[in-house]
Every structure is written in structure tokens, then in C-alpha cells.
Amino acid sequence: MKLNFLLLILIGILSFACSLDKMPKIDSLSNIFSNDIHEQNIRPEDSTQYNCDKKKTFFLLYLKEKTSVWVILPDREFRLNQIDESQNIYTNNITTLEISPEHTEIKNEKEILYSQCAEVNEKKDTP
């Protein structure tokens, strides 16, 4: 009986020791309390950024020769297909994207989600 109890304790200690390598290190926990601000680039590669009213931002990736777009919002991503009649309207029957030079917007069946959006022209440094 003592041997079974000893084996049980030994197995418990070994399994606990194996899980210790997954614990966060003290150095990484100290970063939680740091006042340093690190700016992150959340812009997907080859995407177009749009800035809207109320300081909202979204990104577009054109797919299949601009017959569809991938919309990247802060909390979700989805695909919209171009309406045949129009060059600048994309939809999935729930959400609609209307692109125009002056005023781009994303709306759903109930409301306008992103309004008065303008494309951001990012200047690239050339050597």
C-alpha cells in the first residue's frame, strides 16, 4: 500500500514539474506594470487603409482583380463580392461597402457602421 501511495505522489510531482515550463517568466510579468508604450503596426500587408468619422479605421484587401474585397475591421474580418451593375459596391447580402473618392461607407441592414471614410495615401520613402 505504501508503494502505491509513493508512486502516486511521484507521478503527481513529475506531472506538476512538466507544467512549470509553461508558466510565464517573471520578466514578462513585469512588463504588465511598465509605462512604456510600444506602437504596433496592425496594417495588413498590401492593404488600403480608410479613416472614418469617430476616429474609426478599417482596411481593404482587393481580391480576384477587384471583383471582391476582404474587409478588416478591428474586431472581425469578412469578404464582400462586387455587385455586377456597379464597380464600387461590394456586398454579402448582410453588409455593404460603397466606395467613392469623397465618401466611403460600410453599412448593414440596420445602420451605417463606418461613414465619411477616406482612403489614406501612405507616402513611401524612396532612396
C-alpha positions in Angstrom: 0.0 0.0 0.0 2.9 2.4 0.8 4.4 1.6 -2.6 1.2 2.6 -4.4 1.0 5.8 -2.4 4.6 6.7 -3.1 4.1 6.0 -6.9 1.0 8.2 -6.9 2.9 11.1 -5.2 5.9 10.6 -7.6 3.6 10.8 -10.7 1.9 13.9 -9.3 5.2 15.7 -8.7 6.5 14.8 -12.2 3.4 16.0 -13.9 3.5 19.3 -12.0 7.2 19.7 -12.9 6.4 19.3 -16.6 3.8 22.1 -16.4 6.2 24.6 -14.9 7.9 25.3 -18.2 4.6 26.7 -19.5 4.3 29.3 -16.7 5.2 32.9 -17.7 8.6 34.2 -16.7 8.8 36.9 -14.0 10.4 39.3 -16.6 7.4 39.1 -18.9 5.0 39.7 -16.0 7.0 42.8 -15.0 6.1 44.3 -18.5 2.5 44.5 -17.4 3.3 47.3 -15.0 5.6 49.1 -17.4 4.7 52.6 -18.6 6.4 52.1 -21.9 4.2 52.4 -24.9 5.1 50.3 -28.0 3.3 51.3 -31.2 2.2 48.2 -33.2 1.6 48.2 -36.9 -1.7 46.5 -37.4 -2.0 47.3 -41.1 -2.1 44.1 -43.2 0.4 43.9 -46.0 -0.8 45.2 -49.4 -4.0 46.6 -47.8 -5.6 50.0 -48.2 -6.4 52.0 -45.0 -9.5 54.0 -44.6 -10.0 56.6 -41.8 -13.6 57.4 -40.9 -15.5 59.7 -38.6 -15.5 59.0 -34.9 -11.8 58.0 -35.3 -12.7 54.6 -36.8 -10.3 52.8 -39.1 -10.6 49.8 -41.4 -8.5 48.1 -44.1 -9.3 46.7 -47.5 -7.6 44.0 -49.5 -8.7 43.7 -53.1 -9.1 40.1 -54.3 -9.5 38.5 -57.7 -8.9 41.6 -59.9 -11.1 43.7 -57.7 -14.2 41.5 -58.1 -14.2 41.0 -54.3 -12.7 42.6 -51.2 -11.5 41.4 -47.8 -12.7 43.9 -45.1 -10.6 44.1 -42.0 -12.3 45.7 -39.0 -10.8 45.9 -35.5 -13.0 43.1 -34.2 -13.7 41.0 -37.3 -12.8 40.2 -41.0 -15.1 39.2 -43.9 -15.3 39.0 -47.6 -17.6 41.1 -49.9 -18.3 40.4 -53.5 -18.8 43.1 -56.2 -22.3 43.8 -57.5 -22.3 43.2 -61.2 -24.0 46.5 -62.0 -21.6 48.7 -60.1 -17.8 49.0 -60.0 -17.8 50.4 -56.4 -20.3 48.5 -54.4 -19.5 45.2 -52.7 -21.9 43.1 -50.6 -22.5 39.8 -48.9 -26.3 40.4 -48.5 -25.7 41.5 -44.9 -23.0 44.1 -45.1 -22.5 46.6 -48.0 -19.4 48.6 -48.8 -19.8 51.7 -51.1 -16.5 53.2 -52.3 -16.3 56.7 -53.7 -13.5 59.2 -53.8 -15.2 61.6 -51.4 -17.2 59.4 -49.1 -16.8 55.6 -48.5 -19.0 53.8 -46.0 -19.8 50.4 -44.6 -23.4 49.6 -43.6 -25.5 46.7 -42.7 -29.3 46.2 -42.9 -30.0 48.3 -39.8 -27.3 51.1 -39.7 -24.2 52.7 -41.1 -21.2 51.2 -39.3 -18.4 53.3 -40.9 -19.2 56.7 -42.5 -17.4 59.5 -44.1 -14.3 57.3 -44.7 -11.4 58.5 -46.8 -8.5 56.4 -48.2 -5.2 57.1 -46.5 -2.4 57.7 -49.1 0.7 56.4 -47.4 3.9 58.0 -48.6 6.7 55.6 -49.1 10.3 56.7 -48.7 12.3 56.2 -51.9 16.1 56.0 -51.6 
